[in-house]
Amino acid sequence: MELGGELALTGVDHRQALRGLGYGDREPDGGTLALLERCEGELLAAARPRWRCRVLDVLDRGAERVRLEGGLTLPGADIARHLAGCGRAAVFCVTLSAGVDALLRRTQAEDMARAVVLDSCASAAVEQMCDLAEARIREAFPGCWFPYRYSPGYGDLPVTLQSPLLALLDAPRAIGLCAAQSQMLTPRKSVTAILGIAKGRVERGERDGCGRCFLNGRCTYQLRGKTCGT
């Protein structure tokens, strides 16, 4: 199964953008809010969010790897544990588009303070688009259970997986999303991720809960005062 296309970015989560600026739960002053709103408007004008997704069967798994349909092998004990009980996995990517990168470069040359706020807005926006893409995947599989999304570079899943993952999705041709030799994504405000799909809830025993998650303290669900439910 393949999914993808355009995503609608209608606003930026101010709370998440402010957290990215180090505000935590503190209230920003009027000047900061005005600058945030200006950056939000510039970002909305430049962004053209798009995504690609393939839902693949899990063909086999070991203690330190998972092999998916389509020839993609996910190495690492962490991803093997994470996808335990999942018969399928949605491999997807999201990008805000090259226009956002161009806007960031321009702003860095003109006004560094504004560029920092704009960068935080863009980071918040791409996570929102990941949430929206994930919601589309969940809608396509009603009644299923999903652990939180997992990206190359998390745990022991190597960042070098970026290139084969994008190739599997035909992302360079379809949405202009590539990985450089360093494995940095271009456009920069982009994300690749893997979302497990299980027919029913998988009991994870002692791995349940935020306290035992390697993303504890820095996951986007927690930043919004929520949990992923796993």
N, C-alpha and C positions, 0 to 999 in steps of 0.2 A: 504494500500500500504506500502511495506517495501523497504527501500533502505539501502545501506551500502557497506562496503568492504574496500579496501586499498585506501589511498590517497597518492599522489605524492608530497613530499617535496623536491624541487630542490634547494632551497636557502632560506636565512632568510632576511626579510626586515630590512636592517641595520638602516634605519631611525627610525623605531618603536623600535628596540632594544636599540638604543641610547637614545631615549626618556625615555625608561624604566630605563635607567641609570642616568637620570636627565640632559641630555645634552640640551633638548629643541631644539632650532634651531641653537645652537652653533656647530661649526665644531670641531670634535675631532682631537687630534694630531696623528702623525704617529704611535706612540706606541700603542695607543688605537685602531686604525684601524687594526693594525697587530694582536692584541689580539682578536679583534672581528672576524676577518677572521679565526683565528685558532679555536676559539670556534665554529664558524659556521661549519667548517669541521668536528669537533668532533661530533657535534650534528647530522649532516646529516648521519654520519656513524652509530650512535646509534639508531636513530629514526625509527620506523616502524608505521607510522600514519594509524589509522583505524577509522571507524565510523559506527554507526548504526542509523537508522531512521525509525519511523512509522508515517504515515500520518493518522490522526484520525478525525472523524467527531466531531463537537461540538454538543453535545446532548441537553444541555440546559445551561442557564446562569442566574445569579442573580447579584445583585449589588456588592456582595463580594465573588463570586466564579464562576468558569466555570467547567462544567462537560464534560469530553471527552469520546468518545467511548473507550472501553477497561477497564473502571472502574477507570480511573484517574481523580481525582478532583483537580483543581487548586484553592487554597484558596487565597483570597485577593482582595481588591477593585482595586488595580493597574493593576493586570493581567486581571480582568474583563473589565476595561476600554481599556486596550491595545488590547484585542482581539475583541472589539466591531466591529460588521460587518463581522467578519471572520467566515465562515461556517466550516472551517477545521483548524487544527493545526498540524504542523510537529514537533514531539518531537524527538530530536536527541542528540547524544553524540559523542565526538571526543576525542581520546587519542593519545599522541605521543609514548606510549608504556613504559613498565617497564624498557627497556634498557636505556631510558633517565634518569629515576630516579636513576638507578645504576651509571650512568656516573656522575650525580650531586653529589651523595654521595661520590664517589671516589675523585672528584675534590675538594670538600670541605675539605677533609682530607689532600690533597696535596698542594693546593694553593688557598687561600680564595679569592684573587683578581680575579683570573681566574674564580672561581666558581660564583662570582657575575655577571660577563659578560656572562657566559654560561647560568645562570638562566634567564637573560634578553633575551638572544637569544631564549631560549626554550619558554618563555612566548609569544614572538613575533610569533614564529612558530606555536604554538597551535591556536592563533587567525587567522593566515593565513589559517590553516586547517579548522577552523570554516567557514571562508569566502568561501573556496572551497566547503565544504559540503553544505553551503547555496546556492551556485551557482548551485549545482546539483539538489537541491530541486526546485529552480526557473525554471530550464530547464524542469523539469517534469510537470510543471503547467504553460505553456505559456499563456500569456494574463491575468494572475492573478496579484493581488497586495499583497504586503507583508510589514507589519511593521517590524521594526528592531527586531532581535532576543532578547529573554528575558530569563534570567537564574534564577534558584532558588537562593535566597539571594538578588535579586534586589527588591527594593521597599518593599512591605509587602508580597511578595511571599516567604514563609519560606524555608530556606535551608534544612529543614527536608524532603523536597520533593525529594531530591537526590535519596534516596534508592528506593522508589516506582517507580520513573521514570526509573532508571536503570533496575529494575525488569521487567517493562513493555517492555523494549527494549531487554531483555535477554542479557544485556551487560556483566555481569560477566562471563557467559559461552562463549559468541560469541567473545568478544574482550578483556577479562580480566580486565574490568573496574568495580570497586566496590566502595562502600562508607563505610567508617569506622563508628563506633558509633558516632563519633564527626561530621559525615557527610562530612569529608574531603575526596576528591576523591583520589583513588589509582589505577593506577599511578597518581602522583600529577599533572603532566602537562596534564590535561584533562579538558573538559568543557561539561556541559549539558546545553541544551537550548530548547526553544520553539519558533517556528516561525509561526505566523498566516498566513492564506491563505484566501484571499477574491476574489470573482469573478470579482469585479471591485474596483476602488479606493474608499476608505471610507473617507468621509469628517469628519475631527475630530474637526472642529471649532477652539476654542481657544487653543486646545491641540496641534495644528500644530506648528512645528518649534523647533529648538534647545533650544531656550530660555525657553521653558516650559517643557523640558524633564528632568527627574531626573538624567539622565546620562550626562547632559550638563557639559562640561569641562573635562570629563574623558572617553568618549566613543571612541572606536577604529576607527570609521569613522572620527571623528574630528582629531585624532592624525595623520591621513593620509591626512588631509586637505580636507576631503569630508564630505557629509552628507548621512544619510540613506534614504533621500527622503520623510520622513513622516512629 
